[in-house]
Amino acid sequence: MKTMENRHEEGWSAEQARQRIEATRRWMMCRKSGAADSVPVEAVRCARVQSAAYCSDAGDAEQADGGAGLCAGLPVLIERMRPGAYGKRGERLAIAYDFVAGPWGTFLVAATKQGLCRLTFAPDSREAVDGLTRLFPQAVCRREEGPWQRAVGPFLQTAGSGAERDWRMPLPLRLHLLGTDFQIDVWRTLTAIPQGGLLAYGDVAAMAGTPGASRAAGTAIGLNPVVFFVPCHRVIRATGDVGGFHWGLERKRMLLDWEKRGGVRP
């Protein structure tokens, strides 16, 4: 009997998971080289990206601050918080946060004026707020509903019910994240994984410009501050095993199964 730790992604054999990793890797190489238009993203779902030979050599993942990713058909723009501009861990930074409940559970949604800075599962509201203030001990954190909470709230309130399938962001999704250069590179790489796609930890390290640093990439993935929109759940082990997830393997399988069944329509 398989344990929770080494079960494969729900409904897939190890071989099917490895095929999807390979299809996703090829699609992302083509996207990086500008040839992805010739390979529909649906091919990733079907693991039918057979060859990337016609693509030019794929370079590293997007490195420039403000780089765009794609999550469930949505543009995701990441801006890095500059340590020099914000001092130590959020000095002179105003953060609005609120809670949103839906079929997937309760979430803490926190944002600066520039964009979302933290989105986490929040089964314990006090613990969630403590996590926010530990990340930004010098910031002024106030509970209030701002534009970013209103933007993602309708999705979180319905995700998993079926009503979210046709959800669309009312504005480009901007993330304003505190992290090292390496962490930001890893998180940007995650936003480029298409809905329904899978990558291995080593793939993420390579695409973030650090081949061989799969363990460090795994640590950065575990520190991902924005669940779902920075889709760390799409990273599994190269063997096809589901791997770990900061918020628990059952939630990871829930997200993967939801995307396997269609996710948000493109």
FENFENQUI-V943748 format. One record per residue. N is the residue number from 1. D_LAST is the distance of its C-alpha to the last C-alpha in Angstrom with 2 decimals. Layout:
BEGIN
n->N d_last->D_LAST
n->N d_last->D_LAST
END
This chain:
BEGIN
n->1 d_last->37.53
n->2 d_last->34.68
n->3 d_last->34.68
n->4 d_last->31.77
n->5 d_last->31.93
n->6 d_last->31.55
n->7 d_last->29.44
n->8 d_last->26.51
n->9 d_last->22.92
n->10 d_last->22.86
n->11 d_last->22.88
n->12 d_last->23.04
n->13 d_last->26.26
n->14 d_last->27.15
n->15 d_last->26.87
n->16 d_last->23.32
n->17 d_last->22.33
n->18 d_last->24.18
n->19 d_last->22.49
n->20 d_last->19.03
n->21 d_last->20.53
n->22 d_last->21.86
n->23 d_last->18.68
n->24 d_last->16.84
n->25 d_last->19.95
n->26 d_last->20.07
n->27 d_last->16.49
n->28 d_last->17.18
n->29 d_last->20.54
n->30 d_last->19.12
n->31 d_last->16.71
n->32 d_last->19.79
n->33 d_last->21.88
n->34 d_last->19.57
n->35 d_last->19.11
n->36 d_last->15.60
n->37 d_last->14.54
n->38 d_last->16.83
n->39 d_last->15.17
n->40 d_last->11.62
n->41 d_last->9.81
n->42 d_last->9.97
n->43 d_last->13.64
n->44 d_last->13.64
n->45 d_last->12.85
n->46 d_last->15.66
n->47 d_last->17.82
n->48 d_last->18.47
n->49 d_last->18.61
n->50 d_last->22.34
n->51 d_last->23.68
n->52 d_last->23.12
n->53 d_last->26.61
n->54 d_last->25.60
n->55 d_last->23.99
n->56 d_last->26.40
n->57 d_last->27.46
n->58 d_last->24.87
n->59 d_last->26.36
n->60 d_last->25.87
n->61 d_last->22.74
n->62 d_last->22.38
n->63 d_last->25.54
n->64 d_last->25.85
n->65 d_last->25.59
n->66 d_last->22.69
n->67 d_last->20.50
n->68 d_last->16.72
n->69 d_last->14.36
n->70 d_last->10.70
n->71 d_last->9.76
n->72 d_last->6.67
n->73 d_last->4.99
n->74 d_last->8.26
n->75 d_last->11.43
n->76 d_last->14.28
n->77 d_last->17.77
n->78 d_last->20.78
n->79 d_last->24.25
n->80 d_last->27.16
n->81 d_last->29.97
n->82 d_last->33.10
n->83 d_last->36.00
n->84 d_last->38.47
n->85 d_last->36.81
n->86 d_last->36.44
n->87 d_last->39.47
n->88 d_last->39.56
n->89 d_last->36.50
n->90 d_last->35.49
n->91 d_last->38.80
n->92 d_last->38.53
n->93 d_last->34.88
n->94 d_last->33.81
n->95 d_last->31.11
n->96 d_last->29.86
n->97 d_last->28.62
n->98 d_last->27.87
n->99 d_last->26.84
n->100 d_last->23.92
n->101 d_last->24.23
n->102 d_last->21.82
n->103 d_last->21.45
n->104 d_last->20.91
n->105 d_last->24.08
n->106 d_last->25.26
n->107 d_last->23.91
n->108 d_last->25.81
n->109 d_last->23.88
n->110 d_last->26.01
n->111 d_last->25.62
n->112 d_last->27.80
n->113 d_last->27.56
n->114 d_last->25.53
n->115 d_last->22.73
n->116 d_last->22.16
n->117 d_last->24.88
n->118 d_last->24.63
n->119 d_last->22.39
n->120 d_last->24.01
n->121 d_last->24.68
n->122 d_last->27.86
n->123 d_last->29.85
n->124 d_last->32.93
n->125 d_last->32.58
n->126 d_last->35.75
n->127 d_last->34.80
n->128 d_last->31.39
n->129 d_last->33.22
n->130 d_last->35.79
n->131 d_last->33.14
n->132 d_last->31.88
n->133 d_last->35.45
n->134 d_last->36.31
n->135 d_last->33.54
n->136 d_last->34.69
n->137 d_last->38.36
n->138 d_last->39.40
n->139 d_last->36.63
n->140 d_last->37.09
n->141 d_last->34.64
n->142 d_last->34.54
n->143 d_last->32.74
n->144 d_last->30.98
n->145 d_last->27.66
n->146 d_last->26.40
n->147 d_last->23.44
n->148 d_last->21.33
n->149 d_last->22.17
n->150 d_last->21.23
n->151 d_last->17.86
n->152 d_last->16.70
n->153 d_last->19.11
n->154 d_last->17.17
n->155 d_last->14.50
n->156 d_last->17.44
n->157 d_last->19.41
n->158 d_last->17.11
n->159 d_last->15.33
n->160 d_last->16.48
n->161 d_last->17.48
n->162 d_last->14.53
n->163 d_last->14.47
n->164 d_last->11.94
n->165 d_last->9.03
n->166 d_last->8.27
n->167 d_last->9.66
n->168 d_last->9.34
n->169 d_last->11.89
n->170 d_last->14.79
n->171 d_last->15.73
n->172 d_last->14.94
n->173 d_last->15.44
n->174 d_last->18.84
n->175 d_last->20.73
n->176 d_last->24.51
n->177 d_last->25.77
n->178 d_last->29.28
n->179 d_last->29.77
n->180 d_last->31.65
n->181 d_last->30.56
n->182 d_last->29.76
n->183 d_last->27.75
n->184 d_last->25.63
n->185 d_last->25.09
n->186 d_last->24.05
n->187 d_last->21.64
n->188 d_last->20.04
n->189 d_last->19.76
n->190 d_last->17.98
n->191 d_last->15.24
n->192 d_last->14.63
n->193 d_last->14.09
n->194 d_last->10.58
n->195 d_last->9.22
n->196 d_last->11.48
n->197 d_last->13.87
n->198 d_last->17.47
n->199 d_last->20.22
n->200 d_last->23.93
n->201 d_last->25.86
n->202 d_last->27.73
n->203 d_last->24.66
n->204 d_last->23.61
n->205 d_last->27.22
n->206 d_last->27.36
n->207 d_last->24.19
n->208 d_last->25.55
n->209 d_last->28.68
n->210 d_last->30.98
n->211 d_last->31.32
n->212 d_last->33.29
n->213 d_last->32.55
n->214 d_last->30.43
n->215 d_last->32.53
n->216 d_last->32.14
n->217 d_last->28.38
n->218 d_last->28.41
n->219 d_last->30.44
n->220 d_last->28.08
n->221 d_last->25.11
n->222 d_last->27.28
n->223 d_last->27.86
n->224 d_last->24.22
n->225 d_last->24.52
n->226 d_last->20.93
n->227 d_last->19.55
n->228 d_last->15.87
n->229 d_last->14.71
n->230 d_last->17.09
n->231 d_last->16.15
n->232 d_last->19.67
n->233 d_last->19.05
n->234 d_last->17.39
n->235 d_last->20.87
n->236 d_last->23.37
n->237 d_last->26.75
n->238 d_last->27.30
n->239 d_last->29.13
n->240 d_last->26.05
n->241 d_last->27.37
n->242 d_last->24.99
n->243 d_last->27.11
n->244 d_last->27.58
n->245 d_last->25.71
n->246 d_last->27.38
n->247 d_last->26.34
n->248 d_last->27.45
n->249 d_last->26.31
n->250 d_last->25.52
n->251 d_last->22.86
n->252 d_last->21.47
n->253 d_last->21.39
n->254 d_last->19.84
n->255 d_last->16.81
n->256 d_last->16.60
n->257 d_last->17.09
n->258 d_last->14.40
n->259 d_last->11.80
n->260 d_last->13.65
n->261 d_last->13.29
n->262 d_last->9.50
n->263 d_last->8.88
n->264 d_last->6.31
n->265 d_last->3.82
n->266 d_last->0.00
END
